[in-house]
Amino acid sequence: MPPAVACSPRNDARARDGRRRAWAAWVGWLALAVAWFAPLGHRALVNPDEGRYATIALEMLRDGDWITPHLNGFLYFEKPPFGYWMSAAAMSLFGVGEFAARLWPAASGFASAAIVAFTARRLWSEPAGSFAAPVAAGSVWIVANAHFLSLDMGLAFFLTLALCAFLLAQRDEAAPLDQRRWMLVAWVAMAGATLTKGLVGLLIPGAALVLYCLWMRTAQPLRRLQWVAGPAIFLALAAPWFVVVSLRNPGFADFFFVHEHFHRYLTDQAHRAGPAWYFVPMLLLGFLPWSTMLPSLARFAAVREPGRAFQPQRFLLVYAAFVFVFFSASRSKLPSYILPMFPALALLAGAWLAKADPRRLRVHVAAPAVAGVALMALAPLLARFATRDTPVEVLEAMAPGVAAGGALMLGAATLAQRVFGQGRALAGVVVLAAGTVLGTLAVLDGHDEHASIKSSRDVAAVLRPRLSADTPVFSVAMYDQTLPFYLDRSVTLVAWTDEFAFGQRRDPGRWIPTVDEFAVRWRALDDGAAMMKSDVWSSLSASGLPMHVVYRDARRVVVLRRAPDPCKPGAPCFPSHAL
């Protein structure tokens, strides 16, 4: 007879506990996915970034030219095409709309949190991965940028993948095959980052590596970089588009590499200058609800981990610090530029929280609590910030969303305080993350009220029933990036250059340089539509130019060349806007 196998009650309890944790993790990821992706199509796309990138993707899909990006019919070479490709692919699968336009940044943010969790688990421990996931997914800057159409979340995803793959390849315990595989993944990810926003996709990982080697006085990490296969894969993936688009479009290389990289970084040509401390409040606000942990994370990362040749914590510290300093030194600054440092901070936070005393974490609920109270206090005061372009009624409509976001963050902080006091560290972190995700989404939902003046969705709803396929549409001395997207057609620019300068030089016949020339052409038309600012409309109207107003708000007036037909059943009319 075979010997009887004794089942220890302790082992049974551990197995049951492991299964419960696994099921809890799956339920948590599923709940996050629902909350993460469900709101994508609810809000209108807003000017400028969302409209710009959605329009480029739509033109790629509509025209079938996946090599040369166009914006409103003009050549547009400010950024590489990967983000446009992904949004265009989403539109082809799910239809043209807000959901498809935002799907790639949302998927990038979600995937970044998953990669961070996986990497923390492999680098340190299962608890480290369990903590890193909610820290990444629950950081305000990651949540906000994942639900807003821009290229920065996609860049952050590829840089996060490159960072995590590099860390896994450099582990002391990594087998030679793992070293090779993960380093090749890192090279693939850097190619994706380069195809998303240019040379920064190679610069950030490379600079962080050099600085780490100098700090640690070692060249060991350089020996694992796969110097032959890695660059070959990088060039095979990243180079073809740059070569083909350069051959098709003379002048691309100078514009993209010189004008859009060096000039933008070293000069204020984009009119986005900011002080040296510009990103300090962005870091503190963006890393909520974990902002008060930053000093502890820095001290934790700076201490050499005994028994390890490669120090992942120190590398993460160098990486995050370089991103912050590099963009702080730039003459061109936007809040989302430092987004790539947040997944690195989440990795550090996962390792630190896994060793932290739960009861001592109660002090860290102060930041989200203060943020929640501030949002709730701000909500009834929003109307005081009204301007000509942002009227009182818009700000008043935003207030409930802002107040709800603050209440969710405050409620989560209050509950987390109690949970930490019970010695349940992971539960407290999950509560804070959930409150931040839901609170940030509530504020974004409130911001959708701003779409009435920051988007052309309502304008397009009024115009589309009144336009034939051949009706010319003009944008006079202004340009709303969302108008071509919602109309699904290009508009003729009048007395407007901005980011179109390169394309207008190549195709001068596609635009009208002056308002006077527009007036002459407009008089000669039988049918047409135009968007312009109120002062421009007033001036043209006073000159006797025939215009029939069909839409008006704080930013713009929309007119037709001939008197519109009465509203037909099913055709939208907006008495509050239309004359």
N, C-alpha and C positions, 0 to 999 in steps of 0.2 A: 504493500500500500504506500502511496506517496505520502510524505510527511504533511501534516496539516499546516496550513499557512495561517498564522495568527495575524489578525487585523487589529492594529492598535487603535483604540478610540481617538488618540491624539492625531494619528495619521488621517483617520476618517474626517475629523474635524478640519484639519488643514486642507484636505481635498475639497470639502464642501465650501470652505472659505475661499479657496482659489476659484471655484466655479462661480460663486456669487460675485467675486470681483470681476471676473471675465464678463459675466452677463451685465453687470453694472456698467462696465466700460463700453460694451456694445450699445446698450441703451443710451448712454451719454452721447456717444458719437452720432447715433441716429437722431436724437433730440437736437443736437447741435446742427446737423445737416438740414433738418426741417426749418429751424429758426434762421439758418444762414441763407438758404436759397429761396425760401418762400417769398420774401419781400422784393426780390430783384425787379420784377416787372410792375411793381405798384407805383413807383415814383416816375415822374417825367424826367427825361434827360435835360440837363441844364447846361447853360452856356458858361465857359467856353469849352472846357476839355471834353465833356461827355459828348456834346454835339460834334466837335471836331473829329474825334476818333470813331464815333459811330458812322459819321458821314463817309470817312475814308474807307471803312470796312464795307459799307453799303455800295460804294462806287466800285470797289474791287469785285464784289459779288455780281453787281448789275452789268459791269462792262467786261468781266472776264479777264482783266489784266491784273494778275497777282504779283507782278514784278515791280511795276512803277506805280507808287501810290499817288493818288490824286485827291485833292480837297476842293470841292465845288468846281470840278473840272480842271483845276490848275495842278501842275506838277507840285508835289509836296515831299521834300526830302529832309525834313527836320529830324525824323526818327526812322529807324529801320522798320521792317514790316511785320515782325512776328505777332505783335499784339493785334494788328489789323487782320492778319490771317486767321487768328483764333476767333475773333469776333465775327468775321465774315463766315467762317465755318459754322459757328453757332447759329447765325441767321439762316444759313442754308438748311440746318437741321430743325430748328424750332420756329422759324418764321422771323420776319423783320419786326423788331420791337425792343422794348427796354430790357426784357428778360434776357434775350439772346445777346444784346449789346454788352450787358454787365456780367455775363456768365463766366468769361475767362478770368477777370480779376477776382470774382467770388471763388471760383475753383482754385485759383492760385493761393488765396488766403487760407482756404480750408486745407489744401494740400500742404502748405507750409507748416501749419500746426501739427499735422500728422507726421511729417518728416522730422520735426523737432522732437516729438514724443518718441518715435522710433530710435532716433539717434541717442537721446538721453538714456534710454533703456539699455542700449548696447554699450555706451561709454561708461556708465556708472552702475545703474541698478534699475529694477522694475519700478520702485517708488519714484526715482528721478524722472522716468518717462511719464508716469502718472501725473506728476506735478507740472512738468513742462508743457503738457498739452493744454490744460486750461489757462496757464499763464499766456501762452502764445495766442490762443483763440480768444481770450478775454482781454487783450490789450486794445485800448481805444483806437490807436492808430491803425492796427491791423484790421479791426472790424470796420472802421470807417472807410479805409482805402479799398477793402475787399468789396464794398457795396457802392463804389463810385467808379465810373469808367475812366480810367487813366492807364498809363503804361507802367506806373511805379509798382503796383502789386505784382504784376508779372515779372518785372525785374527782380523784386525782392524774393519771389519764389525761386527763380533760377539761381540767384546768389545763395539762397538758403540751401538749396540742393547741392550746390558746389561746396559750400562750407561744410555741410554735414558729411558728404561723401569724402572730403579731404580728412576730416577728423576720424572717420571710421577706417580710412586707409592708413593713417598714421598711428593708430593704437599700437601699443607695445605688443599686445597679444595677437595682433592680426597676422594670419597666415599669409605667405607670399601670394597665393591666388586671390585672397581677399584684398590685399594691398593693391594688386593690379586692377581688379574689377572696380573697386571703389574709386581709384584715381581716374580711371577712364570715365566713370560716371561724372566725376568732377569736371573733366574736360568737356564732356557733352553739355553739362549744365552751363559752363562758361560760354560755350557757343550760343546756347539759347539766350543767355543774358546779353551777349553782344548783338544778337539779332533783334533784341527788344529795345535797347537804348544805347547801343554803340560801345565804344572802347571802355566805358566804365565797367562793363561786364568782365573784363580781363584785369583792369587796373586794381579794383578793390581786393579781390583775392590775392593777386600778386604782391601788392604793397603790404598787405597784412602778413603774408608769409615772410617777406624780407625783414620786416620790423620784428617779427617773432624770433627769427634766426639771430638777428643782431642782439636782441635782449637776452636770449638764452645762450648766446655764443656757441652756436652749433649749426652745422650744415646737414645734420642727419635728415630732416624732412625733405631736403632737396633731392636726396637719393631715391626717393620713392615716387617721384613725379611722372614716371613713364615718359621720359623726354623724347622718345621716338614716336611711339603710338599715340600718345596724348596730343601733341601739337598736330600730328597728321589728322586725327579725328576732328580736332577743333577746326582746322582749315577746311577739311572736307565738308563740314556742316555750315560754317559761318561764311567762308569766302565766296562761294558761288553767287549768292545774291549780289554782293558788293561788286563783283566782276561784271556780271551781266548788266546790272543797272548802270554801271559806269560806261560800258560800251554803248548802251542805248541812249545815254543822256550825258553828253560832254558837259563838263563843269560840275558834275555831281560830286566828285572826290574833293575838290576844293571847297565847295559849299558845305558838305557834310563834315569832313574831318577838320577843316580849318575854322570855318565860320561857326558851326554848331558845336564844336568841342572847345577849341582853344580860345576863340574870341568870346564865346558865351561864358567860359569859366573865368577868364582874365579881365573882361570888361563888363560894363553895364549896358551892353547893347540891347538886352531884353527888358531893361527897366525893371529889374527884380532885385535890386540891391537891398541889403539889410545889414544891420550891425553885426559885429563879431559874435555877440551873444544871441543872435536871432533864433538858433535852434535850442537854446536852453528851455524856454517855456514849451516849445514843441515836444521836447523829450519828456518833460514833467507831465504835461497833459497827455501826450501820446502813450505813455507807459502806465497810465492809470488802469487799474487800481493798485498797481504794484510800485508806484513811484517812490515811496518811502523806503523801499528795499534797495534802491540803487547804491547807497554807501556800503551796505552790507555785502552786496554782490561784488563791488569793486574790491573790498578787503578780502573776501573769500577767494576771488580769482587771482589776486596778487600773490597769495601764499603758495609756495611750491608744494605740490602733492608728492609725498614721500613714496619712493619705490617706483616712480614712473620716469622714463626718459623723456617721452613726449608729454607735455603738459596741456591738455585740452582747455582747461579753465583759463590759463594764461593766454592761449591763442585766441579764445573768445573775447577776452578783455582787449587784446590788441586790435582785433577785428572791429569790435564795436567802437572803440576809441578812434580808430582811423576813419571810419565812416563819418563820425561826428566832426572831427577836426577837418577832414578833407572838404566837406560841404560847407563848413563854417568859413573856410578860407575863400570859397568861391564868391565872385562878384554877383553871380546869379543865384538867388535862393528862392525855393518854394517849400512849404511845410512838409511835403511828402518826400523830399530828397533823402532824409535820414531813415526812411522806412526799413532799409535792409539791416539796420542794427537791432531792430526789435526781436526778430527770431533768435539772434545770438544772445540777447539778454534773457530771453525765455529759456534757452538751454542752461545758462548759468543759474537762473532762478530755480529750475527743476532740480539741479544738483544741490543747491543750497537748501531748499525747502525740505528735501528728503532727510536732511540732518538737523533741521531746526526743531526747537521746542515749541509744540503747538500753542501753549499758553502765552509764550512770548510774541507770537504772531498777532495777538490782539491789538498791539500798537499800530499795526499796518492797516487797520480799517479806517484810520483817521482820514487818509487822503480821499478814498471814495465817498466817505461820509460828508466831508467838506464840499467835494465836488457836487454831490447830490443836493445839499442845502443851497449851494450857490446857484444851481440851475433852477431850483424851485423859487428862489428869491428873484432870479432874473426874469422869469417868465412873465409876471404881471408888469414888468418895467420895460418890456421890449418896445412898446409903442413910443417910448421916449427917444428911441434911436431912429425914428422915421426920417427919411430924406425924400427928395423929389423922386429919386429912382426906386426907393423902397417905401411905399406909403404905409400909413398907419394900419389900414385894414389887412395888409399882408402880414405885418408883424403880429398883429392881434391873432390872426389865424394860426400862426406858428406857435403861439404860447402854450396851448394844451400839450403838444408834443414835447416841448422843452420841459414843462412841468412833470409830465409822465416819466421822461427819462431821468430827471433828478430824483423822483420818488422811488423809482426802481433801484437806482444806485444807492440811495440812502437806506432803503429797506434791506438790500443785500448786505450792506455794511453792518447794519444792526444785527441781522441774523448771523452773519459770520463771526461777529464778536462773541455771541453766545456759543457757537459751535467750536470755535478755537478754545474757549474756556472749558469745554468738555474734553479737551485733548484730542479732537478730531481735526487734524491739520488738513488732510486732503479734502474732506467735506467742506471745510471753511473756504478753501481756495476755489473749489467748484462753485460754491454759492456766490463768491465775489465775481467770478468769471461770468456766471449766468446773468447776474445783475448788470454787469457792464455790457454784455452783448445785447440784452434786451433794452437797456437804457439807451445805448448808442443808436440802436435801430429806431427807437421811439423818437429820438431827436431828429434823425434823418427823415422819418416820416413827417414830422412837423415841418421840416425844411421843404417838403414837397409843396407846401403852400406858397413858398417863394417861387415855385416854378411858374406861377402865373405871369411873372415878369422876367424870369430867368430862362424861360423856355418858350419855344414857338409851337408847342403842341396845340394850344387853343387857337392860335393864329391859323395854323394849318387846317384845323377842323372847320374854320370859317371859310378859308380860301378854296380848299379842294373842290367843293361842289360847284364853285363859280369859275373854275379854270378848265380850259380845254387842254389837250395835249400840246398844242402849239402856242399857248398863251405865254408871253415872256414875263418873267418875274424879276424885279429889280430890287437891289438893296442899296439905298441911297445914303451915302455918308455915314453908314453904320453897317455892321454885319453881325447877325445872330447865328452862331455856329450850328444851332439846332434846326434852323429853318430848312436847309436843303434835305436834311434827314427826314423831317416830318412831311415835307412836300414830295419827297422822293424825286427830286429834280434839282439841277443846278440853278443858281440865281446869278444874274448879271450884276457884278459889283460896280458901283458908281462912286467915284471919289473916295476909294478905300483901298489901302495897300496892306499895311501891317505885315503879317506873315506870308502874304501872297507875293511879295516883291520878286522873288526868284521866278515863280511861275508866270507872273505878268510880263517880265522881261522876255521870256521865251514865247509867250502867246499874247501879244498886246491887243489882238483883236477881240479877246474874250471879255474885256471890261471897258468902262467909260471913265476917263480920267477926271472929268469935271461935272458938276451939277448942271451947268449951262448946256453942255452937250446932251446930257440926259433929257433936259427940258425940250430941246429940239426934237430928239428922237421920240419922246413921249407924245408930243403933239401930232406926230405923223402916224401914230398907231391907231388902229381900230379897237384893239383889246390889249390889256396889260394889267399887271398888278405890281405894287411897289411897297416896300417897308422903309420908313424913315423916322428920324427923331421929330419931336413936336416942333422944335424951332425951325427945322428945315421945311416941314410941312407948312408952317405958318408963312414962311418967306415965299415958297412956291405958290401957295394959295393966293397970297396978296398980289403976285405977278399975273394972276389970271390963268394959271395952268389948270386944265380941266382934271379934277380929281374927285372921286366919290369915296368917302370914308366908310369902311366896313368894319374896322376894328381900331380901338384906341385904348392904351393903358399908360402907365406912368413913364414907360421907356420909349414908346414908339406909336406911330400911326400907320395903319395899313390902308391903302387906297386902291381902287380900280379905275381904269381909264374910262370905262363907260358905266352908266348907272346900273347897279346890280338888280337882278330880278327879285321879286318878293321871295321870302323864304319859302321853299317848298317843303312839304311834309318829309320829315326825316333829315332835312338840311339844318345844321345847327345855326342858331342865331343867339347872339349874346347881347341882350338889351342893355346890360351894364357897360358894355364896351362899344357896341355898334351905334351909329347915329341913325 
